[in-house]
Amino acid sequence: MAAASDVSPQSAYIQHHLVHFNTIGEKQTAVADWSIINYDSIAWSLLMGLVVVFVLWLAARRATAGVPGRFQAAVEMVVALVDDQAKSIVPNAKSRLFISPLALTVFLWVILMNALDLLPVDLMPTIWKLTGLGAEHGDPLYFHRVLPTADLNIPLGMSLGVLLLMLYYGIKIKSPGGFIKELFTAPFHGHGFGAIILAPANLLMNLIEYAAKTVSLAMRLFGNMFAGELVFMLIALLGGAWVGLDGMSIGLGIGHVLAGSVWAIFHILIVLLQAFIFMMLTLVYLGQAHEGH
């Protein structure tokens, strides 16, 4: 392993911004460590969730039967969009009483969490330094990441929630016996002794399917947002290369502004698209839980 002195300032800058404010106060080394809690991811995701709940509550409180205002019209458009998608995917009207609001909440929640990536990379570290909470190593907020969806724990936690709902609706719609029977009889159907031979393969295939849906749902959101976060950090390095009024510094400064602006505009599409995909896949997976193979 290279010594600390061998790490370039650019590499050290990026590595510092990728460490969470957690229970150990340093970078996590293991892929999975249940003893570590990333306080920053939990705090920002909860805050964005509360903002979503407040906005929806405010829209419901201000709703009128007459001509809607801009705020009410915008909320109604989003609600209608999600509800139309739910009606086309989830066949059970009774189930949609819960699934449609869930999909709406997930959609808006992921949008707000993703949108945190549009904050300037060094905005929060600067605030922590000014307040004395993150000026030096050992201070509470010296390590801090704002983007919850770039922390695999958050998307994976949400996808595990979707998995539990898939199992719940599968058991509720098909009955416990029917759900278990389907695990052993689908997708390869057999009769008599052939059904017994195929049962282990069917069970394995169904378990792999549930695991693949859960992991892919989380990894898709995490991978896109983590990559976007890295690009913003690389762009920030252009501005950090300023050393004075010389040609190279001015060129890098202009490149920093242009690249940052272009990527931020493009990233708005990614923010919305990834939230829409996560919401749609949630609806698709819950819709499939209502259907048999």
Helices and strands as residue ranges (DSSP letters): G 4-6, H 9-17, H 39-62, H 70-89, H 93-115, G 116-118, H 123-131, G 148-150, H 153-185, H 193-240, H 247-288
